[in-house]
Amino acid sequence: MHQLKETAYALSLIILASLTFSCSGNSDATTAPAAPDDILYPSDVIPSLDQWNIMLGDGEVIRDLTDFAHPEYFYVAHDSTDWVVYKTPNGGVTSPNSHNTRTELGQKARWKPETGGKLRGTLKVMHVSTSGDARVASSYSVVVGQIHSADGHENEPIKIFYKKFPGHERGSVFWNYEINTEGDNDKRWDYSTAIWGYDMSTLGSGPDSYPAEPEDGVALGEEFSYEINVYEGVMYLTFEREGYPPKTFTKSLLASDYARKEDMPEQIVTLYAGIGRDGTERPTAYAGEKQFFKQGAYNQTNGRDPATNMVWSSGAATYDGNLAEQYANGSYTEVWFRESSIGPGTAPVR
């Protein structure tokens, strides 16, 4: 369902008057919307939005994104160029299988690893939650792109994270591979690989005690790009950032690296010790399972008690779900994309 331009414009004025937008400490980077006849929608910035649905931070699902915007969750901002903003609080309405809010695109099409697909994005993370428990791996983080399985245990072959501890200028970018467990065992274990900064397993020693700041970390408001290219069952990953050489990774989605207990990485054994890890991956990994891409801001920080799960229960402030209070007090995540493309997988450049 499309919003009328006049309605979107009026709502944008209301929300801009009542909320302060985060831009790495510089609120001047977000400009007021243009006159109604000239208003930009996210679909004007990213033409491929016709291939996506979106779930907003209030749980609403929108299936036609042409000329659609929402002033609290999904809209266009401008600095030197136009950006699509994905914003979502720590506490709100979540999808049935998650405890975390999201303003995130979901690909309409489905494909198998053998067929493949490609997703690119150029983005900057403007804010992550400033509250949470530093001993919990998911605190202060957001997923900005992923592949999600629509079959089996509905696991994720890849999730791309940005995470920044409070008080640090620079955060970490890492990618996680979720082990697609054998049989009926549906427990969730991610193996995390650092791109810039730390991987997911670097934690604080106490709720408010943080590790040293990563030397090669990524600051809020700093642009980077990623490409997930699945071709003939192999996932080829490329990450780019100005001033640094590209980082590349390769991972088969058809043959498991973790089919035996002795193959399980020590990182997983240690990180998940408190919540149990007692299985292996099916030998064929994600072969034959339908997949789809997701992109945007999938907030990994929530208000659940860390005692229930020291990997995924962040213990962050949620202000009883009050959106305005969360936005005013740093209990949200905000990600800006200026480019995004989606299509079939392609043979990698050798």
Secondary structure by P-SEA (a helix, b strand, c coil): ccccaaaaaaaaaaaaacbbbbcccccccccccccccccccccccccccccccccccccccccccccccccccbbbbbccbbbbbbbbccccccccccccccbbbbbccccccccccccccccccccccccccccccccccccccccccccccccccbbbbbbbcccccbbbbbccccccccccccbbbbbbbbcccccccccccccccccccccccccccbbbbbbbbbcccbbbbbbbbccccbbbbbbbcccccccccccccaaaaaaaccccccccccccccccccccccccccccccccccccccccccccccccccaaaaaacccbbbbbbcbbbbbbbccccc
